[in-house]
């Protein structure tokens, strides 16, 4: 079964310095039909203006993943971490018992474009931790690269949750196939460009939920950057 969620159907938040598109209910956007998929609770497509960002705020019991598409993002947190996240970098923060952090665009001239992803944890009250890892874009061309997992397999970032997050970059005509388990749900988000997923043409910001499919076939149409989530039922 296939269920498509078009980019134009997402919630929108305009805050001057921040332009956000919400795949699922978040902040002032509420749609009971779109509260998440499995343990995937948030995908916010954020564009932050130069020299602006999220001031210090707190989270608890959530696995938070930041995926930068363009530009740079400056991170600081109450654990003492401070870093710059760039395209190709993946940041994971396990909020656990509680962590405060800020995220700013350090550029005076360029916007930063990122995806903010929240995954519900399989353990409550863990010690907060932070990981940042670079996954070279050229190593994702034409292949599905595992970025996030429960156990750090295949060089991925280990998390306290049960989903798998893959990324691929596909040129026009390039394809990759993911073997899908009948006991899992696949959620595909087109981060950039255009692609065809199991026969369905999708553009940037579009997503598709696949259940009870034998496999997931991704084909690039226009330099597509794609995230694939393999999620528990």
Secondary structure, 3 states (H helix, E strand, C coil): CEEEECHHHCEEEECCCEEEEECCCECCECCCCCCCECCEEEEEEEEECCCCEEEEEEECCCEEEEEEEECEEEEEECCCCEEEEECCEEEEEECCCCEEEEEECCCCCCCEEEEEEEECCCCCCCCCEEEEEECCHHHCECCCEEEEECCCHHHCEECCCCCEEEEEEECCCCEEEEECCCCEEEEEEEEEEEEEECCEEEECCCEEEECCCCEEEEEEEEEEEEEEEEEEC
